[in-house]
Amino acid sequence: MTGFPEAAIEKHIRWKHPGCPDFAVAFFVAEIAKKNWKGASLGMAVGITMQNVLRHTMTDYDQLLLAGVDRNEARQRVQSKVNAMISAWKK
């Protein structure tokens, strides 16, 4: 299994996303640390996890899917909101 140490994950998030709230950092660290990231860099793992978590928890993505919107269309509709949240954390 290819995993990342929790300390390295936290350091990366706090360096690249200094505006990320502490509770979110802790959540992302736990999510990233428990998965097998074979072939992925730490930055890629952080990016994928942030995208997925924000898409499902901070947008109406799941509701769009339940309403019958195509997955790619639903992702496209919410992507600007996800991007804005991640961008705000970089400051």
MOPAC internal coordinates of N, CA, C and O (Angstrom, degrees):
PM7 1SCF
backbone

  N    0.0000 0     0.00 0     0.00 0    0    0    0
  C    1.4532 1     0.00 0     0.00 0    1    0    0
  C    1.5230 1   109.56 1     0.00 0    2    1    0
  O    1.2310 1   121.11 1   -44.42 1    3    2    1
  N    1.3114 1   115.47 1   135.58 1    3    2    1
  C    1.4482 1   121.05 1   178.41 1    5    3    2
  C    1.5231 1   108.32 1  -105.28 1    6    5    3
  O    1.2310 1   121.21 1   -77.08 1    7    6    5
  N    1.3143 1   115.29 1   102.92 1    7    6    5
  C    1.4553 1   120.33 1   179.47 1    9    7    6
  C    1.5051 1   109.93 1  -121.26 1   10    9    7
  O    1.2310 1   121.28 1    -7.92 1   11   10    9
  N    1.3090 1   115.17 1   172.08 1   11   10    9
  C    1.4480 1   120.92 1   179.17 1   13   11   10
  C    1.5219 1   109.09 1  -116.51 1   14   13   11
  O    1.2310 1   119.77 1   -39.30 1   15   14   13
  N    1.3268 1   118.04 1   140.70 1   15   14   13
  C    1.4648 1   120.65 1   177.62 1   17   15   14
  C    1.5283 1   110.67 1   -65.16 1   18   17   15
  O    1.2310 1   120.60 1   -38.50 1   19   18   17
  N    1.3172 1   116.47 1   141.50 1   19   18   17
  C    1.4587 1   121.23 1  -177.98 1   21   19   18
  C    1.5305 1   111.94 1   -55.82 1   22   21   19
  O    1.2310 1   120.16 1   138.98 1   23   22   21
  N    1.3142 1   117.30 1   -41.02 1   23   22   21
  C    1.4719 1   120.31 1  -178.68 1   25   23   22
  C    1.5249 1   111.02 1   -62.84 1   26   25   23
  O    1.2310 1   120.21 1   141.10 1   27   26   25
  N    1.3232 1   117.20 1   -38.90 1   27   26   25
  C    1.4625 1   120.87 1   179.32 1   29   27   26
  C    1.5256 1   111.02 1   -68.59 1   30   29   27
  O    1.2310 1   120.71 1   141.55 1   31   30   29
  N    1.3255 1   116.25 1   -38.45 1   31   30   29
  C    1.4696 1   120.52 1   178.79 1   33   31   30
  C    1.5252 1   109.75 1   -63.99 1   34   33   31
  O    1.2310 1   120.88 1   131.42 1   35   34   33
  N    1.3238 1   115.92 1   -48.58 1   35   34   33
  C    1.4591 1   119.90 1  -179.16 1   37   35   34
  C    1.5296 1   111.01 1   -61.11 1   38   37   35
  O    1.2310 1   120.42 1   136.19 1   39   38   37
  N    1.3088 1   116.80 1   -43.81 1   39   38   37
  C    1.4668 1   121.07 1   179.48 1   41   39   38
  C    1.5295 1   110.46 1   -59.78 1   42   41   39
  O    1.2310 1   120.66 1   135.99 1   43   42   41
  N    1.3192 1   116.35 1   -44.01 1   43   42   41
  C    1.4622 1   121.01 1  -179.81 1   45   43   42
  C    1.5328 1   110.96 1   -62.66 1   46   45   43
  O    1.2310 1   120.47 1   132.29 1   47   46   45
  N    1.3297 1   116.71 1   -47.71 1   47   46   45
  C    1.4695 1   120.14 1  -178.86 1   49   47   46
  C    1.5202 1   110.36 1   -62.35 1   50   49   47
  O    1.2310 1   119.92 1   134.24 1   51   50   49
  N    1.3260 1   117.75 1   -45.76 1   51   50   49
  C    1.4672 1   120.21 1  -177.96 1   53   51   50
  C    1.5383 1   111.68 1   -67.06 1   54   53   51
  O    1.2310 1   120.06 1   150.83 1   55   54   53
  N    1.3185 1   117.49 1   -29.17 1   55   54   53
  C    1.4590 1   121.10 1   178.68 1   57   55   54
  C    1.5298 1   110.90 1   -76.32 1   58   57   55
  O    1.2310 1   120.46 1   132.53 1   59   58   57
  N    1.3354 1   116.73 1   -47.47 1   59   58   57
  C    1.4628 1   121.52 1  -176.25 1   61   59   58
  C    1.5323 1   113.37 1   -83.55 1   62   61   59
  O    1.2310 1   120.23 1   154.20 1   63   62   61
  N    1.3227 1   117.17 1   -25.80 1   63   62   61
  C    1.4632 1   122.25 1  -175.59 1   65   63   62
  C    1.5284 1   109.72 1  -133.34 1   66   65   63
  O    1.2310 1   119.98 1  -115.43 1   67   66   65
  N    1.3236 1   117.64 1    64.57 1   67   66   65
  C    1.4687 1   120.24 1  -174.49 1   69   67   66
  C    1.5261 1   113.96 1   -62.65 1   70   69   67
  O    1.2310 1   119.84 1   160.96 1   71   70   69
  N    1.3138 1   117.90 1   -19.04 1   71   70   69
  C    1.4566 1   120.86 1   178.91 1   73   71   70
  C    1.5141 1   113.96 1   -88.39 1   74   73   71
  O    1.2310 1   119.99 1   179.20 1   75   74   73
  N    1.3148 1   117.62 1    -0.80 1   75   74   73
  C    1.4644 1   121.41 1  -179.82 1   77   75   74
  C    1.5283 1   109.13 1   -68.67 1   78   77   75
  O    1.2310 1   119.99 1   -52.99 1   79   78   77
  N    1.3319 1   117.63 1   127.01 1   79   78   77
  C    1.4714 1   120.22 1  -178.80 1   81   79   78
  C    1.5305 1   111.87 1   -60.83 1   82   81   79
  O    1.2310 1   121.05 1   -30.56 1   83   82   81
  N    1.3175 1   115.60 1   149.44 1   83   82   81
  C    1.4708 1   121.09 1  -177.75 1   85   83   82
  C    1.5307 1   112.35 1   -55.87 1   86   85   83
  O    1.2310 1   120.10 1   138.42 1   87   86   85
  N    1.3478 1   117.42 1   -41.58 1   87   86   85
  C    1.4696 1   119.30 1  -178.61 1   89   87   86
  C    1.5288 1   110.42 1   -64.35 1   90   89   87
  O    1.2310 1   120.41 1   144.89 1   91   90   89
  N    1.3365 1   116.83 1   -35.11 1   91   90   89
  C    1.4619 1   120.21 1   179.34 1   93   91   90
  C    1.5260 1   110.67 1   -72.81 1   94   93   91
  O    1.2310 1   120.35 1   140.80 1   95   94   93
  N    1.3250 1   116.94 1   -39.20 1   95   94   93
  C    1.4711 1   120.30 1   176.08 1   97   95   94
  C    1.5210 1   109.39 1   -56.97 1   98   97   95
  O    1.2310 1   120.53 1   130.92 1   99   98   97
  N    1.3279 1   116.59 1   -49.08 1   99   98   97
  C    1.4720 1   120.88 1  -179.04 1  101   99   98
  C    1.5290 1   110.85 1   -59.77 1  102  101   99
  O    1.2310 1   120.39 1   137.84 1  103  102  101
  N    1.3184 1   116.86 1   -42.16 1  103  102  101
  C    1.4634 1   120.96 1   179.89 1  105  103  102
  C    1.5249 1   110.70 1   -64.39 1  106  105  103
  O    1.2310 1   120.42 1   131.51 1  107  106  105
  N    1.3400 1   116.80 1   -48.49 1  107  106  105
  C    1.4581 1   120.47 1  -179.69 1  109  107  106
  C    1.5221 1   111.68 1   -61.70 1  110  109  107
  O    1.2310 1   120.30 1   138.21 1  111  110  109
  N    1.3291 1   117.03 1   -41.79 1  111  110  109
  C    1.4692 1   121.07 1   178.41 1  113  111  110
  C    1.5244 1   109.81 1   -57.15 1  114  113  111
  O    1.2310 1   120.57 1   131.59 1  115  114  113
  N    1.3280 1   116.52 1   -48.41 1  115  114  113
  C    1.4688 1   120.39 1  -178.75 1  117  115  114
  C    1.5262 1   111.28 1   -62.67 1  118  117  115
  O    1.2310 1   120.19 1   136.95 1  119  118  117
  N    1.3250 1   117.25 1   -43.05 1  119  118  117
  C    1.4666 1   121.40 1  -179.36 1  121  119  118
  C    1.5241 1   111.73 1   -64.38 1  122  121  119
  O    1.2310 1   120.73 1   135.27 1  123  122  121
  N    1.3123 1   116.21 1   -44.73 1  123  122  121
  C    1.4647 1   120.97 1  -177.57 1  125  123  122
  C    1.5239 1   110.90 1   -69.11 1  126  125  123
  O    1.2310 1   120.31 1   139.09 1  127  126  125
  N    1.3318 1   117.01 1   -40.91 1  127  126  125
  C    1.4646 1   121.54 1  -176.15 1  129  127  126
  C    1.5213 1   113.05 1   -65.98 1  130  129  127
  O    1.2310 1   119.96 1   153.31 1  131  130  129
  N    1.3142 1   117.67 1   -26.69 1  131  130  129
  C    1.4679 1   119.44 1  -175.24 1  133  131  130
  C    1.5320 1   113.95 1   -88.90 1  134  133  131
  O    1.2310 1   120.13 1   179.13 1  135  134  133
  N    1.3279 1   117.36 1    -0.87 1  135  134  133
  C    1.4594 1   119.58 1  -176.38 1  137  135  134
  C    1.5271 1   112.32 1  -109.13 1  138  137  135
  O    1.2310 1   121.58 1   -21.69 1  139  138  137
  N    1.3157 1   114.58 1   158.31 1  139  138  137
  C    1.4542 1   122.68 1   174.67 1  141  139  138
  C    1.5249 1   107.55 1   -89.00 1  142  141  139
  O    1.2310 1   120.15 1   -62.87 1  143  142  141
  N    1.3099 1   117.32 1   117.13 1  143  142  141
  C    1.4614 1   122.47 1  -176.78 1  145  143  142
  C    1.5218 1   111.06 1  -111.26 1  146  145  143
  O    1.2310 1   120.21 1  -137.08 1  147  146  145
  N    1.3053 1   117.20 1    42.92 1  147  146  145
  C    1.4555 1   122.08 1  -179.01 1  149  147  146
  C    1.5225 1   110.26 1   -54.37 1  150  149  147
  O    1.2310 1   120.99 1   -55.85 1  151  150  149
  N    1.3226 1   115.71 1   124.15 1  151  150  149
  C    1.4499 1   121.37 1   177.43 1  153  151  150
  C    1.5168 1   115.08 1    83.86 1  154  153  151
  O    1.2310 1   119.92 1   179.91 1  155  154  153
  N    1.3222 1   117.76 1    -0.09 1  155  154  153
  C    1.4672 1   120.66 1  -178.64 1  157  155  154
  C    1.5228 1   110.03 1  -109.55 1  158  157  155
  O    1.2310 1   121.40 1   -34.33 1  159  158  157
  N    1.3184 1   114.93 1   145.67 1  159  158  157
  C    1.4623 1   119.73 1   173.76 1  161  159  158
  C    1.5306 1   108.39 1   -80.40 1  162  161  159
  O    1.2310 1   120.61 1   -13.56 1  163  162  161
  N    1.3130 1   116.43 1   166.44 1  163  162  161
  C    1.4558 1   120.41 1   177.47 1  165  163  162
  C    1.5272 1   110.02 1   -61.97 1  166  165  163
  O    1.2310 1   120.48 1   137.46 1  167  166  165
  N    1.3223 1   116.69 1   -42.54 1  167  166  165
  C    1.4617 1   120.22 1   178.40 1  169  167  166
  C    1.5186 1   112.44 1   -59.71 1  170  169  167
  O    1.2310 1   120.67 1   139.79 1  171  170  169
  N    1.3127 1   116.32 1   -40.21 1  171  170  169
  C    1.4550 1   120.87 1   178.23 1  173  171  170
  C    1.5261 1   110.52 1   -65.45 1  174  173  171
  O    1.2310 1   120.45 1   137.03 1  175  174  173
  N    1.3177 1   116.74 1   -42.97 1  175  174  173
  C    1.4596 1   120.88 1   179.35 1  177  175  174
  C    1.5316 1   110.77 1   -61.50 1  178  177  175
  O    1.2310 1   120.50 1   137.05 1  179  178  177
  N    1.3275 1   116.65 1   -42.95 1  179  178  177
  C    1.4624 1   120.80 1   178.50 1  181  179  178
  C    1.5240 1   110.10 1   -63.63 1  182  181  179
  O    1.2310 1   120.52 1   133.15 1  183  182  181
  N    1.3229 1   116.62 1   -46.85 1  183  182  181
  C    1.4613 1   120.42 1  -178.83 1  185  183  182
  C    1.5170 1   113.05 1   -61.52 1  186  185  183
  O    1.2310 1   120.55 1   134.16 1  187  186  185
  N    1.3046 1   116.56 1   -45.84 1  187  186  185
  C    1.4725 1   121.00 1   179.63 1  189  187  186
  C    1.5164 1   110.23 1   -62.23 1  190  189  187
  O    1.2310 1   120.50 1   134.87 1  191  190  189
  N    1.3228 1   116.65 1   -45.13 1  191  190  189
  C    1.4563 1   120.55 1  -177.93 1  193  191  190
  C    1.5248 1   111.38 1   -65.16 1  194  193  191
  O    1.2310 1   120.37 1   134.26 1  195  194  193
  N    1.3254 1   116.90 1   -45.74 1  195  194  193
  C    1.4689 1   119.55 1   178.61 1  197  195  194
  C    1.5274 1   110.62 1   -59.89 1  198  197  195
  O    1.2310 1   120.62 1   133.71 1  199  198  197
  N    1.3231 1   116.42 1   -46.29 1  199  198  197
  C    1.4631 1   120.23 1   179.46 1  201  199  198
  C    1.5294 1   110.89 1   -57.18 1  202  201  199
  O    1.2310 1   120.67 1   129.58 1  203  202  201
  N    1.3292 1   116.32 1   -50.42 1  203  202  201
  C    1.4669 1   120.51 1  -176.59 1  205  203  202
  C    1.5237 1   112.38 1   -63.86 1  206  205  203
  O    1.2310 1   120.70 1   132.54 1  207  206  205
  N    1.3132 1   116.26 1   -47.46 1  207  206  205
  C    1.4717 1   119.69 1  -177.71 1  209  207  206
  C    1.5201 1   110.24 1   -63.36 1  210  209  207
  O    1.2310 1   120.13 1   132.18 1  211  210  209
  N    1.3139 1   117.35 1   -47.82 1  211  210  209
  C    1.4622 1   119.79 1  -178.76 1  213  211  210
  C    1.5257 1   111.41 1   -65.01 1  214  213  211
  O    1.2310 1   120.15 1   139.76 1  215  214  213
  N    1.3130 1   117.31 1   -40.24 1  215  214  213
  C    1.4660 1   120.57 1   179.40 1  217  215  214
  C    1.5252 1   111.02 1   -58.17 1  218  217  215
  O    1.2310 1   120.96 1   135.31 1  219  218  217
  N    1.3348 1   115.77 1   -44.69 1  219  218  217
  C    1.4612 1   119.69 1  -175.03 1  221  219  218
  C    1.5258 1   114.05 1   -83.26 1  222  221  219
  O    1.2310 1   119.86 1   154.38 1  223  222  221
  N    1.3220 1   117.88 1   -25.62 1  223  222  221
  C    1.4642 1   119.16 1  -174.13 1  225  223  222
  C    1.5235 1   114.55 1  -107.59 1  226  225  223
  O    1.2310 1   119.76 1   157.25 1  227  226  225
  N    1.3266 1   118.06 1   -22.75 1  227  226  225
  C    1.4644 1   119.97 1  -173.00 1  229  227  226
  C    1.5303 1   113.72 1  -117.23 1  230  229  227
  O    1.2310 1   120.22 1  -173.25 1  231  230  229
  N    1.3147 1   117.19 1     6.75 1  231  230  229
  C    1.4669 1   120.68 1   178.81 1  233  231  230
  C    1.5309 1   108.67 1  -133.74 1  234  233  231
  O    1.2310 1   121.21 1    -3.10 1  235  234  233
  N    1.3134 1   115.29 1   176.90 1  235  234  233
  C    1.4664 1   120.16 1   177.59 1  237  235  234
  C    1.5372 1   111.73 1   -92.80 1  238  237  235
  O    1.2310 1   120.52 1  -155.77 1  239  238  237
  N    1.3207 1   116.61 1    24.23 1  239  238  237
  C    1.4615 1   122.18 1  -178.08 1  241  239  238
  C    1.5320 1   112.37 1   -53.76 1  242  241  239
  O    1.2310 1   120.32 1   128.75 1  243  242  241
  N    1.3175 1   117.00 1   -51.25 1  243  242  241
  C    1.4666 1   119.67 1  -177.60 1  245  243  242
  C    1.5284 1   111.67 1   -63.69 1  246  245  243
  O    1.2310 1   120.56 1   142.80 1  247  246  245
  N    1.3322 1   116.53 1   -37.20 1  247  246  245
  C    1.4576 1   119.89 1   177.92 1  249  247  246
  C    1.5349 1   111.09 1   -66.12 1  250  249  247
  O    1.2310 1   120.71 1   142.80 1  251  250  249
  N    1.3246 1   116.25 1   -37.20 1  251  250  249
  C    1.4578 1   119.82 1   176.51 1  253  251  250
  C    1.5257 1   110.65 1   -62.10 1  254  253  251
  O    1.2310 1   120.60 1   136.96 1  255  254  253
  N    1.3265 1   116.45 1   -43.04 1  255  254  253
  C    1.4649 1   119.93 1   177.95 1  257  255  254
  C    1.5211 1   110.80 1   -61.92 1  258  257  255
  O    1.2310 1   120.47 1   136.30 1  259  258  257
  N    1.3270 1   116.70 1   -43.70 1  259  258  257
  C    1.4698 1   120.72 1   179.69 1  261  259  258
  C    1.5211 1   111.73 1   -64.48 1  262  261  259
  O    1.2310 1   120.58 1   152.75 1  263  262  261
  N    1.3252 1   116.50 1   -27.25 1  263  262  261
  C    1.4615 1   120.91 1   179.09 1  265  263  262
  C    1.5310 1   111.61 1   -82.97 1  266  265  263
  O    1.2310 1   120.38 1   179.18 1  267  266  265
  N    1.3201 1   116.88 1    -0.82 1  267  266  265
  C    1.4589 1   120.73 1   175.97 1  269  267  266
  C    1.5188 1   115.26 1    96.06 1  270  269  267
  O    1.2310 1   120.39 1  -171.76 1  271  270  269
  N    1.3287 1   116.86 1     8.24 1  271  270  269
  C    1.4557 1   119.67 1   177.99 1  273  271  270
  C    1.5286 1   108.61 1   -72.82 1  274  273  271
  O    1.2310 1   120.65 1   -43.00 1  275  274  273
  N    1.3228 1   116.36 1   137.00 1  275  274  273
  C    1.4617 1   122.46 1   178.23 1  277  275  274
  C    1.5289 1   109.76 1   -57.48 1  278  277  275
  O    1.2310 1   120.64 1   -37.02 1  279  278  277
  N    1.3119 1   116.38 1   142.98 1  279  278  277
  C    1.4682 1   122.09 1  -176.88 1  281  279  278
  C    1.5245 1   112.70 1   -54.73 1  282  281  279
  O    1.2310 1   120.32 1   133.33 1  283  282  281
  N    1.3267 1   117.00 1   -46.67 1  283  282  281
  C    1.4631 1   119.79 1  -179.57 1  285  283  282
  C    1.5237 1   111.44 1   -65.05 1  286  285  283
  O    1.2310 1   120.43 1   140.12 1  287  286  285
  N    1.3207 1   116.79 1   -39.88 1  287  286  285
  C    1.4609 1   121.26 1   177.69 1  289  287  286
  C    1.5282 1   110.29 1   -64.70 1  290  289  287
  O    1.2310 1   120.36 1   137.26 1  291  290  289
  N    1.3306 1   116.93 1   -42.74 1  291  290  289
  C    1.4692 1   120.72 1   179.39 1  293  291  290
  C    1.5291 1   110.32 1   -62.95 1  294  293  291
  O    1.2310 1   120.26 1   137.61 1  295  294  293
  N    1.3073 1   117.10 1   -42.39 1  295  294  293
  C    1.4713 1   120.40 1   177.56 1  297  295  294
  C    1.5209 1   111.04 1   -61.58 1  298  297  295
  O    1.2310 1   121.01 1   136.80 1  299  298  297
  N    1.3050 1   115.67 1   -43.20 1  299  298  297
  C    1.4599 1   120.45 1  -179.52 1  301  299  298
  C    1.5300 1   110.67 1   -62.90 1  302  301  299
  O    1.2310 1   120.15 1   140.71 1  303  302  301
  N    1.3143 1   117.33 1   -39.29 1  303  302  301
  C    1.4637 1   121.23 1  -178.80 1  305  303  302
  C    1.5228 1   113.06 1   -65.53 1  306  305  303
  O    1.2310 1   120.13 1   146.22 1  307  306  305
  N    1.3255 1   117.35 1   -33.78 1  307  306  305
  C    1.4724 1   119.69 1  -175.25 1  309  307  306
  C    1.5275 1   113.21 1   -99.28 1  310  309  307
  O    1.2310 1   119.86 1   171.80 1  311  310  309
  N    1.3269 1   117.88 1    -8.20 1  311  310  309
  C    1.4608 1   120.66 1  -172.53 1  313  311  310
  C    1.5205 1   113.32 1   -59.99 1  314  313  311
  O    1.2310 1   119.46 1   142.13 1  315  314  313
  N    1.3164 1   118.63 1   -37.87 1  315  314  313
  C    1.4689 1   119.68 1  -178.47 1  317  315  314
  C    1.5282 1   111.17 1   -63.96 1  318  317  315
  O    1.2310 1   120.15 1   144.28 1  319  318  317
  N    1.3256 1   117.32 1   -35.72 1  319  318  317
  C    1.4754 1   120.67 1   177.87 1  321  319  318
  C    1.5291 1   110.26 1   -68.06 1  322  321  319
  O    1.2310 1   120.50 1   136.99 1  323  322  321
  N    1.3189 1   116.65 1   -43.01 1  323  322  321
  C    1.4658 1   120.99 1   178.28 1  325  323  322
  C    1.5209 1   109.55 1   -62.15 1  326  325  323
  O    1.2310 1   120.54 1   133.26 1  327  326  325
  N    1.3199 1   116.57 1   -46.74 1  327  326  325
  C    1.4733 1   121.16 1   178.97 1  329  327  326
  C    1.5336 1   111.51 1   -58.94 1  330  329  327
  O    1.2310 1   120.67 1   139.08 1  331  330  329
  N    1.3234 1   116.33 1   -40.92 1  331  330  329
  C    1.4686 1   120.85 1  -178.96 1  333  331  330
  C    1.5253 1   110.79 1   -64.53 1  334  333  331
  O    1.2310 1   119.99 1   139.13 1  335  334  333
  N    1.3279 1   117.62 1   -40.87 1  335  334  333
  C    1.4632 1   120.66 1   179.59 1  337  335  334
  C    1.5264 1   110.50 1   -65.83 1  338  337  335
  O    1.2310 1   119.92 1   134.53 1  339  338  337
  N    1.3096 1   117.76 1   -45.47 1  339  338  337
  C    1.4599 1   121.47 1  -179.84 1  341  339  338
  C    1.5356 1   109.93 1   -65.03 1  342  341  339
  O    1.2310 1   120.72 1   138.48 1  343  342  341
  N    1.3142 1   116.24 1   -41.52 1  343  342  341
  C    1.4676 1   120.91 1   178.57 1  345  343  342
  C    1.5222 1   111.00 1   -61.02 1  346  345  343
  O    1.2310 1   120.04 1   139.38 1  347  346  345
  N    1.3194 1   117.52 1   -40.62 1  347  346  345
  C    1.4675 1   121.30 1   179.97 1  349  347  346
  C    1.5255 1   110.96 1   -63.89 1  350  349  347
  O    1.2310 1   119.90 1   148.66 1  351  350  349
  N    1.3132 1   117.80 1   -31.34 1  351  350  349
  C    1.4607 1   121.78 1  -179.68 1  353  351  350
  C    1.5230 1   111.89 1   -75.59 1  354  353  351
  O    1.2310 1   119.80 1   164.09 1  355  354  353
  N    1.3191 1   117.99 1   -15.91 1  355  354  353
  C    1.4655 1   120.40 1  -179.72 1  357  355  354
  C    1.5173 1   112.71 1   -79.95 1  358  357  355
  O    1.2310 1   120.46 1   173.06 1  359  358  357
  N    1.3249 1   116.73 1    -6.94 1  359  358  357
  C    1.4645 1   121.24 1  -177.33 1  361  359  358
  C    1.5044 1   111.30 1   -99.16 1  362  361  359
  O    1.2310 1   120.10 1   180.00 1  363  362  361

